[in-house]
Amino acid sequence: NGTGNELDNTITGNELDNILEGGSGNDTLIGGLGNDTYIIDSTGDAIAENLNEGTDTILSSLESYTLGNNLENLVLVGLAQNGTGNELANTVTGNEGNNSLNGGGGNDILFGNAGADTLTGAAGADTLDGSEGDDNLNGGVGTDLLLGGAGNDVLTGGDSNDILVGGIGNDTITGGAGSDTIRYANSDGQDRINAFTAGVGGDILSFSGMTTALDVRLVTTATAGTNTQIRVSDGISGNSGFGQGELLMTLIGVALTQADITTNVDATNRPTFLFS
């Protein structure tokens, strides 16, 4: 391990897993072999890493930081706000603030932590986890997994066949292009699903996360005329209480039919659907 001072230092590691911190000043840090950790607190700090020299992690307290060549992981600390990956498969982790995280190229993992975060996968097959707070997740290009976590989140799949899980809270979910899977579990709140595509090759509703037996009925809303509400059912179609059960989700602009159930609802833990 090595720690600099207030001057412009050059610190070189060895083949072990080093922790290098330049201190104040514009420093050059060279980890070498091993899985190294760099502590960055100055915009003038530079990191030199070659290909295949371990899996390295940056701890950045700068307002914004972008991973340089041959660097894999980024963790925002202190008052840092923004973090961007590179063309590798990065893991970018936010802090307690309202972070903006962008994976760049590669198959990335973005973890928002607390705060109202904005997570953008960009290219690659990415995993976006908002965790706590009211987050905005956009998968971008590639087959992505979006996890809203707690809070009222906005999830947008983007291109390709994505999996979107709103989590706890009242979420707004848009699959985008491709055949997307929207998963719902116990206590996930009342979600709004935009641009749901029914029919063969369309999107999939999955209740595989439900841990209890569930009857679900579909009721077309009277106000919009074309929306479909999915509610917990009492199992009696057409009775006076029909359509008054707990609201799980609303498909905006889609009139889902009985014929769509086998095509657009995952067979795993599929509920019984009743129609008005």
C-alpha positions, 0 to 999 in steps of 0.5 A: 500500500502507498499514500502520498502527501501534498506534493505531486506524487508518483506511487507504484504498486507491486504484484499484490493487491495494493491500496494507493492514495495520492493525497492532495496534489496531482498524483500518478498511481500505478497499481501493476498486477493484483486487484488494486484499490485507488482513492481519488480526490483530485481532478489531476490524479491519473491512474496507469493500468495495463490490460490483464493486471487484475480487477481494480476499484476506484473510490472517487470523492470527485463530483464526476468521475469516468473510468479510464482504460483497463479499470473495472469498478467505480464506487462513489464516496463522500459528496461524489454525484456522477459515475461513468463506466468504460467499454469493460464490464464495470460495476458502478456503485452510488452513495447516499446522494442523488447519483447519475450512473452510466455504464458505458459499453460492456455488461455492467452492474449499476447500483444506486444505493440510497437517494433519487438516482438516475441509472443508464445502462447504455450498451451491453447486457446490464443490470440496474438496481435502484435500491432505495429512493425514487429512481429512474432506470433506463436500460438502453441498448442490450438485454437488461435487468432493471430492478427498481427496489424500494420507492416510486421508480420509473423503469424503461427497458429500451432496446431488446428483450428486457426484464423489469421488476418495479419492486416496492412502491408505485412504479411506472414501467415501459418495456420499450422495443423487444419482448419484455418481461414485467415481474410482479411480487407480493407488496410491489405496490400499484404499477403503471405499465406503458406501451405493453404489447399483447399477442404473439411476440409481445410482452410478458407479465410474470407473477412468479414472485408471488409467494401466495395463491392469487386470483387476478381479474381484469377490468377495463377502466371506464375513465380511459376506456382502453386501459386494463386493471389487474386486481386481486379477485374474490373469485366470483365473476360479475358479482357486486364487488367485482373490480373492487379488489386491491389494484396491482397494476394498470396496463395503459392503452391496452385491452388485454383479452382472455386470448392473450393470457396463454401468450402474454402471462408467464406460466410459472405461478400463473393466476386465475384470470376472471373477466367482466 
